[in-house]
Amino acid sequence: MSIGIIGAGQIGSAFARALAKHGIGAMIANSRGPETLGDLVKELSPHIKAGTIAGAASADIVLVAVPWSQLQKALPGLPEWNGRIVIDANNPIEAPLFQPAELNGRLSTEIFTDLVPGARVVKAFNHLQPHLISGDPRAESGNRVLFYSGDDAGAKAEVGALIGRLGFAGIDLGPVSVGGRLVQFPGGPLPALNLVKFD
């Protein structure tokens, strides 16, 4: 199973660090080109490699975490998704004023899904602060909770398994119409909650 990361900001880099910590390889890309990711790749070598957006988008599982205003530019023109899994780790916030984007009554994941036709979309990794994603999920005598949701059971199972490999307690919130609303930031009740599951 190959993993690609589109976006090397706080969330994308935190996800890359979590993967590298567990010996899981991935390709990370940003809009400025692989040569700008030298420091990050050096830090996370040999597990994380830099590549192009098209290269990262060709993986079996692709996490997308780019500024909301850049989604329309980052995703069109990529290889056909053909049922591959795309993790929507985005939040509908407009920089630099940190204002909520206008969604016209839709969920952000619904809008995101329109930009990746043919992909199996799972919402995850957007509701925790970056240092919690890259940190130790077992740091508080339990397993830090990481929510996910989606409309394809198989895709959710694969993402849930990856979440488990990273040491988190994955909790399936159901379809996007339910889970996407619960973890949407801003507006949902679950973002930024640092919950821990105890066995």
C-alpha positions in Angstrom: 0.0 0.0 0.0 1.5 3.3 -1.1 0.7 6.6 0.6 0.9 10.1 -0.8 0.5 13.5 0.9 -0.5 16.6 -0.9 0.3 19.6 1.2 3.4 20.1 3.4 1.9 22.6 5.8 1.3 21.8 9.5 -1.2 19.0 9.0 0.6 17.3 6.1 3.9 17.5 7.8 2.5 16.2 11.1 1.0 13.2 9.2 4.3 12.6 7.5 6.1 12.6 10.9 3.6 10.2 12.4 4.1 7.8 9.4 7.9 8.1 9.7 7.8 7.4 13.4 6.2 4.1 12.6 8.4 3.2 9.7 5.7 3.8 7.1 6.8 5.2 3.8 5.1 8.0 1.9 5.7 10.7 -0.8 4.9 14.3 0.2 4.4 17.1 -2.3 3.6 20.8 -2.2 2.8 23.5 -4.8 6.4 24.9 -4.7 8.1 21.7 -5.9 10.1 18.8 -4.2 13.3 20.8 -4.0 11.6 23.0 -1.3 11.0 20.0 1.0 14.7 19.1 1.6 14.7 19.9 5.3 11.6 17.9 6.0 12.7 14.9 3.9 16.1 15.0 5.6 14.4 14.9 9.0 12.1 12.0 8.1 14.5 10.0 5.9 14.4 7.3 4.8 10.7 6.9 5.1 9.4 10.1 3.6 10.4 11.2 0.1 9.6 14.4 -1.8 7.8 14.3 -5.1 5.4 16.1 -7.4 1.7 16.6 -6.6 0.9 14.2 -9.5 3.3 11.6 -8.1 1.8 11.8 -4.6 -1.7 11.7 -6.1 -0.9 8.4 -7.7 -0.6 6.5 -4.4 -3.2 4.0 -3.1 -4.1 6.3 -0.2 -3.7 10.1 -0.6 -4.0 12.6 2.2 -4.8 16.1 1.1 -4.2 19.0 3.5 -3.8 22.3 1.7 -5.2 25.8 2.4 -8.9 25.9 1.5 -8.4 28.6 -1.0 -5.8 26.5 -2.8 -8.0 23.3 -3.3 -9.4 24.4 -6.6 -5.8 24.9 -8.0 -4.2 21.9 -6.3 -6.6 19.1 -7.3 -7.7 19.5 -10.9 -5.7 17.8 -13.7 -4.4 15.0 -11.5 -4.4 11.3 -12.5 -7.8 9.6 -12.5 -8.7 8.5 -9.0 -10.3 5.2 -10.1 -11.6 4.3 -6.6 -8.4 5.1 -4.8 -8.8 6.4 -1.2 -8.4 10.1 -0.6 -8.3 11.4 3.0 -9.8 14.9 3.4 -7.8 16.5 6.1 -8.9 20.1 5.2 -10.7 22.7 7.1 -12.7 25.5 5.4 -10.8 28.4 6.7 -9.8 31.4 4.6 -6.3 32.8 5.3 -4.9 35.1 6.4 -7.9 36.3 8.5 -8.8 32.9 9.7 -12.4 33.4 8.6 -14.8 30.5 7.8 -15.2 30.0 4.1 -18.6 30.4 2.5 -20.0 26.8 1.9 -23.5 27.7 0.9 -25.0 25.3 3.3 -22.9 22.3 2.2 -20.3 20.4 4.2 -16.7 21.0 3.3 -16.2 17.3 2.6 -19.0 17.4 0.1 -17.3 20.2 -1.8 -13.9 18.4 -1.5 -15.5 15.2 -2.9 -16.6 17.1 -6.0 -12.9 17.9 -6.7 -11.7 14.3 -6.6 -14.3 12.5 -8.8 -14.0 8.7 -8.6 -12.2 8.7 -5.3 -13.4 7.1 -2.2 -13.2 10.0 0.3 -12.7 9.6 4.0 -12.7 12.6 6.4 -9.9 12.3 9.0 -6.9 14.0 10.5 -8.5 17.5 10.4 -9.8 17.8 13.9 -6.6 17.3 16.0 -3.9 20.0 16.4 -0.8 19.1 14.4 1.4 18.4 17.4 -1.1 15.8 18.6 -1.0 14.1 15.2 2.8 13.9 15.2 3.1 13.3 18.9 2.8 10.2 21.0 -0.9 9.0 20.8 -0.3 6.9 23.9 1.2 9.7 26.0 -1.7 9.9 28.5 -2.0 6.2 29.6 -4.5 5.5 26.9 -4.9 6.0 23.1 -5.7 9.4 21.7 -9.0 9.4 19.8 -9.0 10.2 16.1 -12.4 10.4 14.4 -13.1 9.5 10.8 -16.1 9.2 8.5 -17.0 8.3 5.0 -19.6 6.8 2.7 -17.5 3.8 1.6 -17.1 1.0 4.2 -14.0 -0.5 2.5 -12.2 2.8 2.4 -13.1 3.6 6.0 -11.8 0.1 7.0 -8.4 0.8 5.4 -8.1 4.3 6.9 -9.2 3.0 10.3 -6.5 0.3 10.0 -3.9 3.0 9.2 -5.1 5.1 12.2 -4.6 2.1 14.4 -1.1 1.4 13.1 -0.2 5.0 14.1 -1.3 4.2 17.6 -4.6 6.2 17.7 -8.0 4.9 18.8 -10.0 5.4 15.6 -13.7 6.1 16.0 -15.9 5.7 13.0 -18.5 8.5 13.0 -20.5 7.0 10.2 -21.3 8.6 6.8 -20.0 12.1 5.8 -23.4 13.5 6.3 -23.1 12.8 10.0 -19.4 12.5 10.8 -18.3 15.3 8.4 -20.7 17.7 10.3 -19.4 16.6 13.7 -15.7 17.2 12.9 -16.1 20.2 10.6 -14.0 23.2 11.8 -15.3 25.7 12.5 -18.8 24.8 13.5 -18.6 21.1 14.6 -18.6 20.0 18.2 -15.6 17.7 18.0 -12.6 19.7 16.5 -9.7 20.5 18.9 -11.0 18.0 21.5 -8.1 16.0 22.9 -9.9 12.8 23.9 -8.3 9.7 25.1 -9.7 6.2 25.1 -8.8 3.9 27.9 -9.0 0.1 27.6 
